[in-house]
């Protein structure tokens, strides 16, 4: 049974396959990929809402770009750490 802060969802088989393949490519779990997708959707939605309502676009864009830059940095660091672990494992096998 799902905990209070979890939900269970049903997806079409094709979307499940795409999700699992992309998660594997991104070196994360399907849940992490879906969470990231929702965060990105929310950020784009906030930006679009600001543009449509005539709010201060520079503030909305700044927030959107800040989220994007932080996310990109985290992705880069995760990739770099994964590569370092692979290199260390390869060095141990070679010795």
VMD Tcl script that builds the backbone (N, CA, C; Angstrom):
set m [mol new atoms 285]
animate dup $m
set s [atomselect $m all]
$s set {name element resname resid chain x y z} {
  {N N UNK 1 A 0.835 -1.179 0.000}
  {CA C UNK 1 A 0.000 0.000 0.000}
  {C C UNK 1 A 0.885 1.250 0.000}
  {N N UNK 2 A 0.487 2.247 -0.766}
  {CA C UNK 2 A 1.269 3.477 -0.873}
  {C C UNK 2 A 1.209 4.272 0.426}
  {N N UNK 3 A 2.333 4.871 0.776}
  {CA C UNK 3 A 2.366 5.739 1.955}
  {C C UNK 3 A 1.610 7.025 1.657}
  {N N UNK 4 A 1.355 7.814 2.672}
  {CA C UNK 4 A 0.561 9.032 2.522}
  {C C UNK 4 A 1.164 10.003 1.521}
  {N N UNK 5 A 2.488 10.019 1.385}
  {CA C UNK 5 A 3.121 10.975 0.477}
  {C C UNK 5 A 3.460 10.335 -0.869}
  {N N UNK 6 A 2.869 9.211 -1.180}
  {CA C UNK 6 A 3.107 8.535 -2.448}
  {C C UNK 6 A 1.787 8.307 -3.157}
  {N N UNK 7 A 1.860 8.208 -4.477}
  {CA C UNK 7 A 0.686 7.848 -5.256}
  {C C UNK 7 A 1.073 6.733 -6.213}
  {N N UNK 8 A 0.085 6.046 -6.675}
  {CA C UNK 8 A 0.281 4.995 -7.662}
  {C C UNK 8 A -0.387 5.478 -8.944}
  {N N UNK 9 A 0.289 5.331 -10.070}
  {CA C UNK 9 A -0.299 5.774 -11.329}
  {C C UNK 9 A -0.248 4.636 -12.345}
  {N N UNK 10 A -1.123 4.721 -13.315}
  {CA C UNK 10 A -1.145 3.761 -14.407}
  {C C UNK 10 A -0.811 4.519 -15.682}
  {N N UNK 11 A 0.134 3.971 -16.437}
  {CA C UNK 11 A 0.548 4.585 -17.691}
  {C C UNK 11 A 0.385 3.563 -18.819}
  {N N UNK 12 A 0.158 4.040 -20.035}
  {CA C UNK 12 A 0.125 3.122 -21.166}
  {C C UNK 12 A 1.486 2.431 -21.308}
  {N N UNK 13 A 1.476 1.197 -21.775}
  {CA C UNK 13 A 2.705 0.403 -21.885}
  {C C UNK 13 A 3.791 1.144 -22.664}
  {N N UNK 14 A 3.422 1.818 -23.727}
  {CA C UNK 14 A 4.407 2.546 -24.544}
  {C C UNK 14 A 5.096 3.641 -23.726}
  {N N UNK 15 A 4.329 4.330 -22.901}
  {CA C UNK 15 A 4.900 5.392 -22.078}
  {C C UNK 15 A 5.773 4.811 -20.966}
  {N N UNK 16 A 5.395 3.666 -20.433}
  {CA C UNK 16 A 6.222 3.002 -19.424}
  {C C UNK 16 A 7.570 2.638 -20.035}
  {N N UNK 17 A 7.556 2.071 -21.229}
  {CA C UNK 17 A 8.798 1.689 -21.904}
  {C C UNK 17 A 9.687 2.914 -22.145}
  {N N UNK 18 A 9.085 4.006 -22.613}
  {CA C UNK 18 A 9.854 5.232 -22.851}
  {C C UNK 18 A 10.429 5.773 -21.545}
  {N N UNK 19 A 9.622 5.737 -20.485}
  {CA C UNK 19 A 10.063 6.234 -19.182}
  {C C UNK 19 A 11.241 5.423 -18.659}
  {N N UNK 20 A 11.125 4.111 -18.722}
  {CA C UNK 20 A 12.205 3.252 -18.226}
  {C C UNK 20 A 13.478 3.419 -19.048}
  {N N UNK 21 A 13.332 3.542 -20.369}
  {CA C UNK 21 A 14.503 3.721 -21.233}
  {C C UNK 21 A 15.186 5.056 -20.944}
  {N N UNK 22 A 14.395 6.110 -20.797}
  {CA C UNK 22 A 14.973 7.426 -20.521}
  {C C UNK 22 A 15.602 7.460 -19.139}
  {N N UNK 23 A 14.972 6.826 -18.168}
  {CA C UNK 23 A 15.536 6.777 -16.813}
  {C C UNK 23 A 16.883 6.060 -16.836}
  {N N UNK 24 A 16.957 4.972 -17.576}
  {CA C UNK 24 A 18.223 4.243 -17.678}
  {C C UNK 24 A 19.283 5.113 -18.350}
  {N N UNK 25 A 18.890 5.808 -19.400}
  {CA C UNK 25 A 19.815 6.704 -20.113}
  {C C UNK 25 A 20.301 7.828 -19.211}
  {N N UNK 26 A 19.411 8.332 -18.351}
  {CA C UNK 26 A 19.742 9.437 -17.453}
  {C C UNK 26 A 20.357 8.951 -16.140}
  {N N UNK 27 A 20.468 7.632 -15.985}
  {CA C UNK 27 A 21.046 7.037 -14.789}
  {C C UNK 27 A 20.277 7.442 -13.526}
  {N N UNK 28 A 18.953 7.283 -13.592}
  {CA C UNK 28 A 18.108 7.588 -12.441}
  {C C UNK 28 A 16.944 6.601 -12.429}
  {N N UNK 29 A 16.127 6.673 -11.407}
  {CA C UNK 29 A 14.956 5.799 -11.346}
  {C C UNK 29 A 13.809 6.426 -12.128}
  {N N UNK 30 A 12.808 5.606 -12.437}
  {CA C UNK 30 A 11.629 6.123 -13.126}
  {C C UNK 30 A 10.941 7.185 -12.266}
  {N N UNK 31 A 10.893 6.950 -10.953}
  {CA C UNK 31 A 10.285 7.927 -10.052}
  {C C UNK 31 A 11.006 9.264 -10.075}
  {N N UNK 32 A 12.342 9.213 -10.075}
  {CA C UNK 32 A 13.122 10.456 -10.135}
  {C C UNK 32 A 12.882 11.176 -11.450}
  {N N UNK 33 A 12.796 10.421 -12.532}
  {CA C UNK 33 A 12.550 11.019 -13.840}
  {C C UNK 33 A 11.185 11.696 -13.879}
  {N N UNK 34 A 10.186 11.043 -13.335}
  {CA C UNK 34 A 8.836 11.625 -13.322}
  {C C UNK 34 A 8.803 12.858 -12.429}
  {N N UNK 35 A 9.481 12.810 -11.280}
  {CA C UNK 35 A 9.548 13.992 -10.410}
  {C C UNK 35 A 10.181 15.162 -11.152}
  {N N UNK 36 A 11.293 14.901 -11.830}
  {CA C UNK 36 A 11.981 15.949 -12.582}
  {C C UNK 36 A 11.076 16.496 -13.678}
  {N N UNK 37 A 10.353 15.620 -14.340}
  {CA C UNK 37 A 9.431 16.047 -15.396}
  {C C UNK 37 A 8.361 16.977 -14.842}
  {N N UNK 38 A 7.838 16.628 -13.673}
  {CA C UNK 38 A 6.813 17.475 -13.064}
  {C C UNK 38 A 7.383 18.827 -12.646}
  {N N UNK 39 A 8.610 18.836 -12.133}
  {CA C UNK 39 A 9.240 20.109 -11.766}
  {C C UNK 39 A 9.428 20.984 -13.004}
  {N N UNK 40 A 9.870 20.386 -14.087}
  {CA C UNK 40 A 10.062 21.155 -15.322}
  {C C UNK 40 A 8.736 21.663 -15.868}
  {N N UNK 41 A 7.723 20.818 -15.823}
  {CA C UNK 41 A 6.392 21.220 -16.284}
  {C C UNK 41 A 5.901 22.418 -15.477}
  {N N UNK 42 A 6.074 22.334 -14.169}
  {CA C UNK 42 A 5.640 23.415 -13.285}
  {C C UNK 42 A 6.390 24.718 -13.584}
  {N N UNK 43 A 7.700 24.622 -13.819}
  {CA C UNK 43 A 8.494 25.815 -14.111}
  {C C UNK 43 A 8.064 26.460 -15.423}
  {N N UNK 44 A 7.839 25.662 -16.432}
  {CA C UNK 44 A 7.403 26.189 -17.729}
  {C C UNK 44 A 6.006 26.786 -17.600}
  {N N UNK 45 A 5.143 26.123 -16.843}
  {CA C UNK 45 A 3.786 26.618 -16.637}
  {C C UNK 45 A 3.798 27.970 -15.930}
  {N N UNK 46 A 4.662 28.120 -14.901}
  {CA C UNK 46 A 4.777 29.417 -14.204}
  {C C UNK 46 A 5.237 30.503 -15.162}
  {N N UNK 47 A 6.209 30.185 -16.007}
  {CA C UNK 47 A 6.717 31.161 -16.961}
  {C C UNK 47 A 5.629 31.546 -17.954}
  {N N UNK 48 A 4.925 30.558 -18.490}
  {CA C UNK 48 A 3.856 30.845 -19.449}
  {C C UNK 48 A 2.740 31.661 -18.810}
  {N N UNK 49 A 2.395 31.349 -17.570}
  {CA C UNK 49 A 1.354 32.107 -16.862}
  {C C UNK 49 A 1.766 33.559 -16.687}
  {N N UNK 50 A 3.028 33.778 -16.335}
  {CA C UNK 50 A 3.520 35.148 -16.162}
  {C C UNK 50 A 3.458 35.907 -17.480}
  {N N UNK 51 A 3.824 35.256 -18.550}
  {CA C UNK 51 A 3.808 35.905 -19.861}
  {C C UNK 51 A 2.376 36.241 -20.264}
  {N N UNK 52 A 1.456 35.301 -20.066}
  {CA C UNK 52 A 0.065 35.514 -20.452}
  {C C UNK 52 A -0.609 36.583 -19.605}
  {N N UNK 53 A -0.268 36.673 -18.329}
  {CA C UNK 53 A -0.938 37.623 -17.451}
  {C C UNK 53 A -0.291 39.002 -17.472}
  {N N UNK 54 A 0.851 39.111 -18.138}
  {CA C UNK 54 A 1.513 40.402 -18.219}
  {C C UNK 54 A 2.332 40.729 -16.991}
  {N N UNK 55 A 2.585 39.731 -16.137}
  {CA C UNK 55 A 3.425 39.963 -14.970}
  {C C UNK 55 A 4.822 40.349 -15.428}
  {N N UNK 56 A 5.640 40.682 -14.463}
  {CA C UNK 56 A 7.023 41.020 -14.760}
  {C C UNK 56 A 7.717 39.804 -15.360}
  {N N UNK 57 A 7.892 39.856 -16.651}
  {CA C UNK 57 A 8.464 38.706 -17.358}
  {C C UNK 57 A 9.913 38.450 -16.959}
  {N N UNK 58 A 10.638 39.505 -16.664}
  {CA C UNK 58 A 12.053 39.315 -16.325}
  {C C UNK 58 A 12.185 38.518 -15.033}
  {N N UNK 59 A 11.306 38.767 -14.059}
  {CA C UNK 59 A 11.363 38.016 -12.805}
  {C C UNK 59 A 10.989 36.556 -13.036}
  {N N UNK 60 A 9.949 36.315 -13.829}
  {CA C UNK 60 A 9.542 34.940 -14.128}
  {C C UNK 60 A 10.627 34.209 -14.914}
  {N N UNK 61 A 11.213 34.900 -15.877}
  {CA C UNK 61 A 12.265 34.278 -16.677}
  {C C UNK 61 A 13.505 34.005 -15.821}
  {N N UNK 62 A 13.827 34.932 -14.944}
  {CA C UNK 62 A 14.971 34.748 -14.061}
  {C C UNK 62 A 14.775 33.512 -13.175}
  {N N UNK 63 A 13.587 33.357 -12.625}
  {CA C UNK 63 A 13.283 32.192 -11.790}
  {C C UNK 63 A 13.379 30.912 -12.603}
  {N N UNK 64 A 12.835 30.934 -13.819}
  {CA C UNK 64 A 12.881 29.766 -14.696}
  {C C UNK 64 A 14.322 29.393 -15.023}
  {N N UNK 65 A 15.121 30.391 -15.394}
  {CA C UNK 65 A 16.508 30.115 -15.756}
  {C C UNK 65 A 17.322 29.655 -14.552}
  {N N UNK 66 A 17.045 30.215 -13.392}
  {CA C UNK 66 A 17.751 29.795 -12.182}
  {C C UNK 66 A 17.477 28.318 -11.905}
  {N N UNK 67 A 16.206 27.926 -12.004}
  {CA C UNK 67 A 15.857 26.516 -11.811}
  {C C UNK 67 A 16.587 25.652 -12.832}
  {N N UNK 68 A 16.623 26.092 -14.067}
  {CA C UNK 68 A 17.262 25.329 -15.134}
  {C C UNK 68 A 18.770 25.196 -14.889}
  {N N UNK 69 A 19.411 26.286 -14.502}
  {CA C UNK 69 A 20.853 26.265 -14.274}
  {C C UNK 69 A 21.193 25.346 -13.100}
  {N N UNK 70 A 20.448 25.450 -12.018}
  {CA C UNK 70 A 20.695 24.596 -10.852}
  {C C UNK 70 A 20.519 23.132 -11.243}
  {N N UNK 71 A 19.464 22.832 -11.962}
  {CA C UNK 71 A 19.210 21.461 -12.399}
  {C C UNK 71 A 20.328 20.955 -13.310}
  {N N UNK 72 A 20.785 21.807 -14.222}
  {CA C UNK 72 A 21.855 21.430 -15.142}
  {C C UNK 72 A 23.150 21.144 -14.379}
  {N N UNK 73 A 23.442 21.953 -13.378}
  {CA C UNK 73 A 24.641 21.737 -12.567}
  {C C UNK 73 A 24.550 20.396 -11.842}
  {N N UNK 74 A 23.388 20.100 -11.255}
  {CA C UNK 74 A 23.219 18.827 -10.556}
  {C C UNK 74 A 23.375 17.653 -11.519}
  {N N UNK 75 A 22.802 17.775 -12.718}
  {CA C UNK 75 A 22.921 16.703 -13.708}
  {C C UNK 75 A 24.379 16.505 -14.108}
  {N N UNK 76 A 25.096 17.599 -14.331}
  {CA C UNK 76 A 26.498 17.510 -14.718}
  {C C UNK 76 A 27.323 16.830 -13.623}
  {N N UNK 77 A 27.086 17.251 -12.381}
  {CA C UNK 77 A 27.834 16.664 -11.259}
  {C C UNK 77 A 27.531 15.170 -11.117}
  {N N UNK 78 A 26.271 14.797 -11.288}
  {CA C UNK 78 A 25.905 13.383 -11.185}
  {C C UNK 78 A 26.589 12.579 -12.284}
  {N N UNK 79 A 26.619 13.120 -13.495}
  {CA C UNK 79 A 27.289 12.433 -14.602}
  {C C UNK 79 A 28.783 12.316 -14.329}
  {N N UNK 80 A 29.383 13.380 -13.826}
  {CA C UNK 80 A 30.818 13.370 -13.535}
  {C C UNK 80 A 31.146 12.348 -12.451}
  {N N UNK 81 A 30.320 12.294 -11.393}
  {CA C UNK 81 A 30.552 11.326 -10.322}
  {C C UNK 81 A 30.382 9.898 -10.836}
  {N N UNK 82 A 29.400 9.674 -11.680}
  {CA C UNK 82 A 29.196 8.336 -12.246}
  {C C UNK 82 A 30.405 7.934 -13.083}
  {N N UNK 83 A 30.921 8.873 -13.862}
  {CA C UNK 83 A 32.097 8.586 -14.687}
  {C C UNK 83 A 33.313 8.298 -13.822}
  {N N UNK 84 A 33.483 9.053 -12.746}
  {CA C UNK 84 A 34.607 8.816 -11.832}
  {C C UNK 84 A 34.511 7.435 -11.193}
  {N N UNK 85 A 33.288 7.034 -10.793}
  {CA C UNK 85 A 33.102 5.703 -10.213}
  {C C UNK 85 A 33.429 4.617 -11.234}
  {N N UNK 86 A 33.019 4.819 -12.477}
  {CA C UNK 86 A 33.335 3.849 -13.530}
  {C C UNK 86 A 34.845 3.761 -13.744}
  {N N UNK 87 A 35.507 4.899 -13.755}
  {CA C UNK 87 A 36.965 4.916 -13.937}
  {C C UNK 87 A 37.663 4.203 -12.784}
  {N N UNK 88 A 37.224 4.454 -11.549}
  {CA C UNK 88 A 37.822 3.801 -10.388}
  {C C UNK 88 A 37.592 2.298 -10.427}
  {N N UNK 89 A 36.413 1.883 -10.846}
  {CA C UNK 89 A 36.125 0.454 -10.937}
  {C C UNK 89 A 37.000 -0.188 -12.003}
  {N N UNK 90 A 37.204 0.512 -13.102}
  {CA C UNK 90 A 38.065 -0.003 -14.165}
  {C C UNK 90 A 39.508 -0.096 -13.727}
  {N N UNK 91 A 39.979 0.861 -12.949}
  {CA C UNK 91 A 41.346 0.840 -12.443}
  {C C UNK 91 A 41.545 -0.320 -11.471}
  {N N UNK 92 A 40.520 -0.590 -10.646}
  {CA C UNK 92 A 40.633 -1.696 -9.692}
  {C C UNK 92 A 40.681 -3.037 -10.427}
  {N N UNK 93 A 39.907 -3.167 -11.487}
  {CA C UNK 93 A 39.928 -4.412 -12.263}
  {C C UNK 93 A 41.263 -4.602 -12.971}
  {N N UNK 94 A 41.868 -3.507 -13.395}
  {CA C UNK 94 A 43.137 -3.578 -14.115}
  {C C UNK 94 A 44.297 -3.926 -13.194}
  {N N UNK 95 A 44.184 -3.615 -11.904}
  {CA C UNK 95 A 45.313 -3.883 -11.007}
  {C C UNK 95 A 45.348 -5.267 -10.506}
}
mol reanalyze $m
mol bondsrecalc $m
mol representation Tube
mol addrep $m
